[in-house]
Amino acid sequence: MASEAPAPIAITVVFSAAPRSVQEIDLQVPKGCLADYVLALVAPRWGVEVVQLRALELGVWGKRVSAQQVLRAGDRLEIYRPLTVDPKVARRERFVRQGAKSAGLFATRRAGGKAGY
């Protein structure tokens, strides 16, 4: 008997090569394929070497996974580039730039209310 190939599943692959630039591809891949297989598929489409993509962190719906992760239908494979600035430091610097009166809880106050409440 001839065995049939497994039915393809739909996944989405998301990559941000630069700030404020997100590339997204919807793919049909064989059921049971690994994340590493998908990296080899999308690298030429984005003009990136497979080795460069394999050096980056991967996630599925915001949870870190390895390249050996088996993908399921509807998964969103995310390729994370390294952070250039610590998010906590960036938030502190933004708060200093904006000032205490125009950021977060201090931005609006009810009439007669105390600062910060």
C-alpha positions in Angstrom: 0.0 0.0 0.0 1.2 3.5 -0.8 1.1 5.8 2.2 -0.2 9.3 1.7 1.6 12.3 2.8 0.2 14.0 5.9 -2.2 16.8 5.3 -0.6 20.2 5.4 -1.2 22.6 8.3 -1.4 26.3 8.3 1.1 28.4 10.3 2.2 32.0 10.4 5.9 33.0 10.7 6.7 36.5 12.0 10.1 38.2 11.9 11.2 41.8 12.6 14.6 42.4 11.0 14.6 46.1 12.1 12.7 48.3 14.5 9.1 49.1 13.4 9.4 46.6 10.5 7.5 43.3 10.8 7.4 40.6 8.1 4.7 38.0 8.3 4.2 34.9 6.1 1.4 32.4 6.1 2.6 28.9 5.2 1.2 25.5 4.5 3.7 23.0 6.0 3.6 19.2 6.5 2.0 18.1 9.8 4.6 17.3 12.4 7.3 19.5 10.9 9.9 21.2 13.1 10.5 24.9 13.6 14.0 24.4 12.1 12.4 23.2 8.8 10.3 26.4 8.7 13.4 28.5 9.2 14.9 26.9 6.1 11.8 27.7 4.1 11.5 31.4 5.0 15.1 32.4 5.0 15.4 32.7 1.2 12.1 34.7 1.0 13.5 37.3 3.4 17.0 37.3 1.9 18.6 36.1 5.1 21.0 33.2 5.6 19.5 30.2 7.4 22.5 30.2 9.8 21.6 33.8 10.9 18.0 32.8 11.6 19.1 29.7 13.5 21.2 31.9 15.8 18.1 33.8 16.9 15.6 32.9 19.6 12.3 31.4 18.6 8.8 31.4 20.1 5.3 30.1 19.5 2.6 32.6 20.5 5.1 34.4 22.8 6.5 31.4 24.6 10.2 30.5 23.9 10.8 27.2 22.1 13.7 25.4 20.6 14.3 24.8 16.9 13.2 21.2 17.5 9.7 22.2 18.5 7.0 20.4 16.5 4.5 22.9 15.1 0.8 22.4 15.1 -2.0 23.9 13.0 -2.6 27.6 13.8 0.8 28.1 15.4 2.5 31.5 15.1 6.2 31.0 14.9 8.0 34.2 16.1 11.7 34.8 15.4 13.2 37.2 18.0 16.2 39.4 17.3 18.3 40.4 20.3 17.4 43.4 22.3 19.6 46.5 21.9 18.3 48.2 25.0 17.1 46.8 28.3 13.3 47.5 28.4 13.5 48.6 32.1 16.2 51.2 31.3 14.3 52.4 28.2 11.1 52.9 30.4 13.1 54.9 33.0 14.7 57.1 30.4 11.3 57.7 28.7 9.8 58.6 32.1 12.6 61.1 32.8 12.1 62.7 29.3 8.3 63.0 29.7 8.4 64.2 33.2 6.4 63.1 36.2 3.3 65.3 35.3 2.7 63.8 31.9 3.3 60.1 32.3 1.4 57.2 33.6 -0.8 57.7 36.7 0.3 61.3 37.0 -1.0 62.3 33.5 -4.5 63.2 34.5 -5.9 64.1 37.9 -9.5 64.7 39.0 -10.3 68.2 40.2 -9.1 68.6 43.8 -7.3 65.2 43.8 -3.8 64.7 45.2 -0.9 64.1 42.9 -0.5 60.4 42.1 -4.0 59.4 43.1 
